[in-house]
Amino acid sequence: MKIYQQPLLALLALFLPLAATRAADATTPTAAPLSPTDYYAKLEALGVKLTRGPVTAKLGSVAELKVPEKFAFVGDDGIKKFYELNQNTISGREAGVLLAPEGWSLFFDYNDSGYVKDDEKDKLDAGKIMESMTANQDEANAARKARGWDEMKVTGWATPPHYDEKTNNLKWAINLTTSRDNFKTTFINESIRLLGRGGVMEATLVTDPPTFKADEATAEQLLSANFGFVAGQKYSEWKSGDKIAAYGLGALVLGGAGVLAGKAGLFAKLGALLLAAKKVIVLAVVALGGLIKKYWKKITGRV
């Protein structure tokens, strides 16, 4: 699992003086909502190269995504700058980021770990998986504090793990809090694992509770209609002799893909949790994006 934040952190800094002025003057009119066009333009002004829809974007060499009108896509030529602005490290598995006009985003990473068998589909124990996710959070947070980062806590499922046999997709969503507001506000990251012949496309929906259900439905519909593995890479095209992943669906939820692929660094993607069981390092999903979206809406007047 990973940590993702919305592409607003760097932009937020540009508007902090404006926000302070408005806070000091209660009579200042509310700013007009920032349109998607203006939002994308500001990202581009910061050096992020975007491709605006409608267009078909490549997700590495294994999949494609049809980017709808009013959406934007960050590909290979913009991902480095995009992650730099968001204080994320590059892992080498990034396949792209989809930016929605409503404010949510989908981060795509591809892990060529091999074909993941779905024989554990009826054995996903949400309780035990959550127990593993939350183990040793205090120890992990002590390490985060030493680096000057916010502490974080996984507080439970927003949606327990569920595997869809028809689409070969594994999905779950986690509730999280951070020390930035003394763990008061809950944020959500939804993880979607799209199984292919040679590996897993990892899609993460970054949003917040008030809009989660609507954004989840929109993202699910979009992925169903617009995402696809290219010919030869579909899950159904697996053949005897192809590489088999060294983990199953349960480990996939716990971040087994990242662990077994040799993900470097305890703090890759801005954070990690050290699991007590077998000392497996699991990259934790922290929805700082929700918090950034909150401030962004106050500054711009966007709803």
C-alpha positions as CSV (number, residue, x, y, z in Angstrom):
1,M,0.0,0.0,0.0
2,K,1.1,3.6,-0.6
3,I,0.7,7.1,0.6
4,Y,-0.8,9.5,-1.8
5,Q,-1.8,13.1,-1.6
6,Q,-3.7,15.3,-4.1
7,P,-1.7,17.5,-6.5
8,L,-2.5,20.6,-4.4
9,L,0.3,20.9,-1.9
10,A,2.6,23.0,-4.0
11,L,-0.3,25.1,-5.3
12,L,-1.5,25.7,-1.7
13,A,1.7,27.4,-0.9
14,L,1.1,30.0,-3.6
15,F,-2.2,31.0,-2.1
16,L,-1.3,31.1,1.6
17,P,-0.8,34.9,1.7
18,L,-4.2,35.3,0.1
19,A,-5.7,32.9,2.6
20,A,-4.2,34.9,5.5
21,T,-5.6,38.1,4.1
22,R,-9.1,36.7,3.8
23,A,-8.9,35.3,7.3
24,A,-8.1,38.7,8.7
25,D,-10.9,40.4,6.7
26,A,-14.2,38.6,7.3
27,T,-15.9,41.0,4.8
28,T,-13.8,39.8,1.9
29,P,-16.1,38.1,-0.7
30,T,-15.7,34.4,-1.2
31,A,-13.5,33.6,-4.2
32,A,-15.1,32.2,-7.3
33,P,-14.7,28.4,-7.7
34,L,-11.5,27.4,-9.5
35,S,-12.4,25.8,-12.8
36,P,-10.7,22.5,-13.9
37,T,-9.1,24.5,-16.8
38,D,-7.6,27.0,-14.3
39,Y,-6.6,24.2,-12.0
40,Y,-4.7,22.3,-14.7
41,A,-3.1,25.6,-15.9
42,K,-1.7,26.2,-12.5
43,L,-0.2,22.7,-12.3
44,E,1.3,23.3,-15.7
45,A,2.7,26.6,-14.6
46,L,4.5,24.7,-11.8
47,G,6.1,22.5,-14.5
48,V,3.8,19.5,-14.5
49,K,3.2,18.4,-18.1
50,L,-0.5,17.3,-18.5
51,T,-2.4,15.6,-21.3
52,R,-6.0,16.8,-21.4
53,G,-8.9,14.6,-22.4
54,P,-10.4,13.3,-24.5
55,V,-7.4,11.1,-25.3
56,T,-6.2,7.5,-24.8
57,A,-3.3,7.4,-22.4
58,K,-0.8,4.5,-22.1
59,L,-0.3,3.0,-18.6
60,G,3.2,1.7,-19.2
61,S,3.3,-1.0,-21.9
62,V,0.6,-3.2,-20.5
63,A,-2.6,-1.1,-20.3
64,E,-4.5,1.9,-21.6
65,L,-6.9,4.4,-20.1
66,K,-9.3,6.5,-22.1
67,V,-9.2,10.0,-20.5
68,P,-12.6,11.7,-20.7
69,E,-13.2,15.3,-21.6
70,K,-12.4,17.8,-18.8
71,F,-10.1,15.2,-17.1
72,A,-6.3,15.4,-17.3
73,F,-3.6,12.8,-17.2
74,V,0.0,12.9,-15.8
75,G,2.2,10.5,-17.8
76,D,5.9,9.6,-18.0
77,D,6.9,13.0,-19.1
78,G,5.3,14.7,-16.1
79,I,5.3,12.2,-13.3
80,K,8.7,13.2,-11.8
81,K,7.8,16.8,-11.4
82,F,4.3,15.9,-10.2
83,Y,5.7,13.7,-7.4
84,E,8.3,16.2,-6.5
85,L,5.6,18.8,-5.9
86,N,3.8,16.3,-3.7
87,Q,6.9,15.3,-1.8
88,N,6.6,11.7,-3.0
89,T,9.6,9.6,-4.0
90,I,9.7,7.8,-7.4
91,S,9.6,4.0,-7.1
92,G,9.9,3.2,-10.8
93,R,6.5,1.5,-10.9
94,E,4.4,4.7,-11.6
95,A,2.2,4.4,-14.6
96,G,0.3,7.7,-14.4
97,V,-2.2,9.8,-12.5
98,L,-5.7,10.7,-13.6
99,L,-7.0,14.1,-12.4
100,A,-10.8,14.5,-12.2
101,P,-12.6,17.9,-12.6
102,E,-14.4,17.2,-9.3
103,G,-11.2,17.1,-7.4
104,W,-10.5,13.4,-6.9
105,S,-7.6,11.6,-8.5
106,L,-6.5,8.1,-9.4
107,F,-2.9,7.0,-9.0
108,F,-1.7,4.1,-11.2
109,D,1.3,1.9,-10.4
110,Y,2.1,-1.4,-12.2
111,N,3.8,-4.3,-10.5
112,D,5.1,-7.0,-12.9
113,S,5.1,-9.6,-10.1
114,G,3.4,-12.2,-12.1
115,Y,0.0,-13.8,-12.3
116,V,-1.8,-13.5,-8.9
117,K,-4.0,-16.6,-8.3
118,D,-7.4,-15.8,-6.9
119,D,-7.9,-19.0,-5.0
120,E,-8.0,-17.0,-1.7
121,K,-11.1,-15.0,-2.9
122,D,-13.3,-16.7,-0.3
123,K,-10.7,-16.5,2.5
124,L,-10.2,-12.8,2.9
125,D,-10.5,-12.2,6.7
126,A,-11.1,-8.5,7.0
127,G,-10.6,-8.5,10.8
128,K,-7.2,-10.3,10.7
129,I,-6.0,-8.1,7.8
130,M,-6.9,-4.9,9.7
131,E,-5.2,-6.2,12.8
132,S,-2.0,-6.7,10.8
133,M,-2.3,-3.3,9.2
134,T,-2.5,-1.5,12.5
135,A,0.2,-3.5,14.3
136,N,3.2,-1.4,15.6
137,Q,1.7,2.0,14.5
138,D,3.3,3.7,17.5
139,E,6.8,2.4,16.5
140,A,6.2,3.6,12.9
141,N,5.0,7.0,14.0
142,A,8.0,7.5,16.2
143,A,10.1,7.1,13.0
144,R,7.9,9.5,11.1
145,K,8.2,12.1,13.8
146,A,12.0,11.8,13.6
147,R,11.7,12.8,10.0
148,G,9.4,15.8,10.7
149,W,6.4,14.1,9.2
150,D,2.8,13.9,10.5
151,E,1.9,10.8,12.5
152,M,-0.8,8.7,11.0
153,K,-3.3,6.1,12.1
154,V,-5.3,3.5,10.2
155,T,-8.7,3.5,12.0
156,G,-10.7,0.9,10.2
157,W,-12.3,-0.1,6.9
158,A,-14.3,2.3,4.8
159,T,-14.9,-0.7,2.6
160,P,-13.6,-4.2,3.5
161,P,-11.6,-6.2,0.9
162,H,-13.8,-7.6,-1.8
163,Y,-12.9,-9.6,-5.0
164,D,-14.9,-9.4,-8.1
165,E,-14.5,-12.6,-10.1
166,K,-16.1,-11.1,-13.2
167,T,-13.6,-8.2,-13.5
168,N,-10.7,-9.8,-11.6
169,N,-10.5,-6.7,-9.5
170,L,-9.7,-6.6,-5.7
171,K,-10.9,-3.5,-3.9
172,W,-10.9,-2.1,-0.4
173,A,-10.9,1.4,1.3
174,I,-9.3,2.5,4.6
175,N,-10.1,5.2,7.0
176,L,-7.1,7.2,8.2
177,T,-6.3,10.1,10.5
178,T,-3.2,12.3,11.0
179,S,-1.6,14.3,13.8
180,R,-2.0,17.4,11.7
181,D,-5.3,18.1,13.3
182,N,-4.8,15.8,16.4
183,F,-6.4,12.8,14.6
184,K,-9.8,14.5,14.4
185,T,-10.5,14.3,10.7
186,T,-11.0,11.1,8.9
187,F,-9.7,10.7,5.3
188,I,-10.1,7.9,2.8
189,N,-7.9,6.1,0.3
190,E,-9.5,3.4,-1.8
191,S,-7.3,0.8,-3.3
192,I,-8.2,-1.1,-6.5
193,R,-6.0,-3.9,-7.7
194,L,-6.6,-4.8,-11.4
195,L,-5.2,-8.3,-12.0
196,G,-3.5,-8.9,-15.3
197,R,-1.6,-11.8,-16.9
198,G,1.8,-10.6,-15.9
199,G,1.1,-8.6,-12.8
200,V,-1.1,-6.1,-11.0
201,M,-2.2,-2.6,-12.0
202,E,-2.5,-0.8,-8.6
203,A,-5.1,2.1,-8.7
204,T,-5.6,4.3,-5.7
205,L,-8.5,6.7,-5.4
206,V,-7.7,9.7,-3.3
207,T,-10.7,11.5,-1.9
208,D,-12.4,12.4,1.4
209,P,-15.5,11.2,3.3
210,P,-18.1,13.8,2.1
211,T,-17.6,12.9,-1.5
212,F,-16.3,9.3,-1.2
213,K,-19.4,7.4,-2.3
214,A,-20.0,9.7,-5.3
215,D,-16.3,9.7,-6.3
216,E,-16.1,5.9,-5.8
217,A,-19.0,5.3,-8.1
218,T,-17.7,7.6,-10.7
219,A,-14.2,6.1,-10.6
220,E,-15.6,2.6,-10.7
221,Q,-17.7,3.4,-13.7
222,L,-14.8,5.1,-15.4
223,L,-12.4,2.2,-14.8
224,S,-15.0,-0.3,-16.1
225,A,-15.6,1.5,-19.3
226,N,-12.2,3.2,-19.9
227,F,-9.4,1.0,-18.5
228,G,-8.1,-2.1,-20.2
229,F,-5.1,-4.3,-20.4
230,V,-3.7,-4.5,-23.9
231,A,-3.9,-7.7,-26.0
232,G,-1.8,-10.4,-24.4
233,Q,-1.8,-8.9,-21.0
234,K,-5.4,-9.7,-19.8
235,Y,-5.9,-12.0,-16.8
236,S,-7.8,-14.5,-18.9
237,E,-4.9,-14.8,-21.3
238,W,-2.6,-16.5,-18.8
239,K,-0.8,-19.6,-20.1
240,S,1.0,-22.4,-18.5
241,G,4.6,-21.5,-18.0
242,D,3.9,-17.8,-17.3
243,K,5.3,-16.3,-14.1
244,I,3.2,-16.9,-11.0
245,A,3.3,-14.2,-8.2
246,A,4.7,-15.4,-4.9
247,Y,1.6,-14.1,-3.0
248,G,-2.1,-14.3,-3.1
249,L,-5.0,-11.8,-2.6
250,G,-4.6,-11.5,1.2
251,A,-1.0,-10.4,0.9
252,L,-2.0,-8.1,-1.9
253,V,-4.2,-6.2,0.5
254,L,-1.4,-6.0,3.0
255,G,1.1,-4.6,0.5
256,G,2.7,-7.9,-0.4
257,A,3.2,-6.8,-4.0
258,G,5.4,-4.0,-2.8
259,V,7.2,-6.1,-0.3
260,L,8.0,-9.0,-2.5
261,A,9.0,-6.8,-5.3
262,G,11.8,-5.5,-3.1
263,K,10.4,-2.0,-2.5
264,A,13.3,0.1,-1.3
265,G,13.3,2.2,1.8
266,L,11.2,2.3,4.9
267,F,9.8,5.7,4.0
268,A,9.1,5.1,0.3
269,K,5.9,6.9,-0.8
270,L,6.1,9.0,2.4
271,G,5.6,6.3,5.0
272,A,5.5,2.7,6.2
273,L,4.2,0.5,8.9
274,L,6.3,-2.3,10.3
275,L,4.2,-5.4,10.9
276,A,4.9,-7.6,13.9
277,A,4.1,-10.7,11.9
278,K,7.3,-11.8,10.2
279,K,8.5,-8.2,10.3
280,V,7.0,-7.5,6.9
281,I,7.3,-3.9,5.8
282,V,3.9,-2.6,4.5
283,L,3.6,0.7,2.8
284,A,0.8,2.5,4.5
285,V,-1.9,4.6,2.7
286,V,-2.2,8.0,4.2
287,A,-4.9,10.3,2.7
288,L,-3.3,13.7,3.2
289,G,-5.0,14.5,0.0
290,G,-8.3,15.0,1.9
291,L,-6.7,17.6,4.2
292,I,-5.1,19.4,1.3
293,K,-8.4,19.4,-0.6
294,K,-10.1,20.9,2.5
295,Y,-7.7,23.9,2.6
296,W,-7.8,24.3,-1.1
297,K,-11.6,24.6,-1.1
298,K,-11.4,27.3,1.6
299,I,-8.9,29.2,-0.4
300,T,-10.5,29.0,-3.8
301,G,-14.2,28.7,-2.9
302,R,-14.4,25.4,-4.8
303,V,-17.0,23.0,-3.6
